[in-house]
């Protein structure tokens, strides 16, 4: 079943539509290359692929950042290499408290990510890092002090991220046969 985010009224839908940023093939190439390897991708590398100047690419990146298409650049930390494990807490908050609870929970020292879902049970996912079962229990106890109910707890084995095919370029798309 596919769910769409709830809409309060037509005006809200119009406001959302105004915030949508249109992108073209140059922007797609920028997003694809930065997603693939932002650290080692230069403006010249991207410019050569789309036949524009590096200055154009820098201007486009600035525009994508200003319009919040590109929100941030962050390292991906291997907590396991640091002797820590990531634990997912699936929590229910009740829709009215979700945003406030998420904000408060995200300030906990061992919480590295929160994700708010718009509906249903398990509307708040909390990812924390722990050294072992004792610290998992400690984090669970700390989270229980918030206005939420912990539905499930799981160790995270791995995360995979990929670029939405809508933004992939032919050069960066591979088939399963490769």
N, C-alpha and C positions, 0 to 999 in steps of 0.2 A: 504494500500500500504506500502510495506516495502522499506525503503531507506537505502542504504549503504553509509558510508562516502566516499567522493570523493577521488580519488587517482590520484596524479600528474604523477606518472610513476611506472614502475615495481621496480625500485631501492627503492622507498619509501615503497612499499609493503614488500620488502625483509628486510629493516631496521626494520619495525614493527614486522615482524616475528621473528627477532633476539631478540627482547625485550620481547617476550612472555615467561613467566615462567611456566614451567611444575610443576604440583603438584601431590602428591599421596594421599592415604587415610589418612595418618597421618596429612599432611598439611590441608586436607579438615576438619578433626576433629578440628584442631587448629582454622581455620577460623570460623567454625560453632560455637564453644564454645566462642570465643572472640566476635563474632558478637552478640551472645545471651546475654552474660553478662561478658564483659571484666574485669570489676572491681572486681568481686567476683570469678573469675576462676583462679585457680592456675595451675602451670605446672604439679603438681602431679595429680590434677583432670583429666587433659587431658591425661597424661601418663597412668593412670590406665585404661582408656577407650581403648587405642590402644596398650597396652602392650609394652611400651618402658619406658625408664628412664625419670625423670623430666629434666635432663640435655639435653637429646635429644630434648625434647620439647622446651627448652629455645634456643638451637642452631637453631632449625627450625624457631622459631619466629624471631630470629636475621636475618636469611637468608631471610625470607619473608619481613622483614622491609627493609633490604639492597636492595632487588630487587624491592621495591616499590609496592609489592602486598598489604602490610599493609602500608598505607600512614601516618596514624595519629591515635591518640586516643583522642576523644573529648567528653565532656559532652553534653548531650541533655538538653538545657535550656528551661524551661517552662516560656516563656515571659508573658503569660497570668497570671501566678501566681505573676509576678512582676508588674502587672497592665498595660501591654503593649499588643498590638495586632500585629500580623504579616500580612503584606500586600504584595501581589504579583503584581508587575508591569511587564506586558508583553510588551517588547519594540522591535523595529526594528532599526538596526544600519547600515545595509549594510555590506556585508561580509568583506570588506577591513578594516573597522574600529572596528569591533566587539571586538577583543582582547584588543585593546588599551582602548576603551570605558569601557569595563568590568573592567579592572584593575583600571581605574580612579574612576569609580562609586563605586567599592568595598571599597574604602578608605573613603567614606562618613560615618559620625558618626552613623547613624541609619540604615545603610545597613549591613545585617548579612549574605547575600549569593547572589552570582551571578552565573548564569548558562548560558553558551554559547552553542547555537545550531548551527549546521553546515550549515543549509540552511533554506530558507523560511522566511516569515514574522514572527515577534515575535522571532527573533534569539537570544535575550538576555532576560533572566528572572532575575528580581531583587527582592529580598525579603528584606523588611525593617521592622523595628519595630516602632510602633507609639502609642501615648497615646489616640488618638481620631481623630475625623474628621479634626480638625484644623491642627494637626501635619501630617495627611495624605496629606492634601493640600500643606503643607510646603515642605514635602519630594517630592511630585510630581513636585512642582515648582523648587526645587533644581535639580532634575533629568532632567527636561526640559532644563537646562543650558548645558547639554552634547550633543554630536552629536548623538542623538537618537530621535525616535518618540515613544511616549507611546501609545500603541494600546489598552490596557485594564488594569483595576485595580480591584483587588478582595481581600477581606479579606480571610485569610487562616483559615479554621475551624479546620483542623487536618492534620497531616502527618502520614502515616504508612510506615514503612520500613520493608522489609523482606529479608532474605538471598536467593539469586538465588538458585533454586533447584539443580543446577549443583554442588553446594558446600555444600549442606545439607547432614547430615548423617542420617541414619535410626533412630537413637535415638532422634534426634531433629526434625524429620518430623512428623507432625500430619495430620490426615485427617479431612475433614469437619464434619465427623460423631462423633468426640470426644466430 
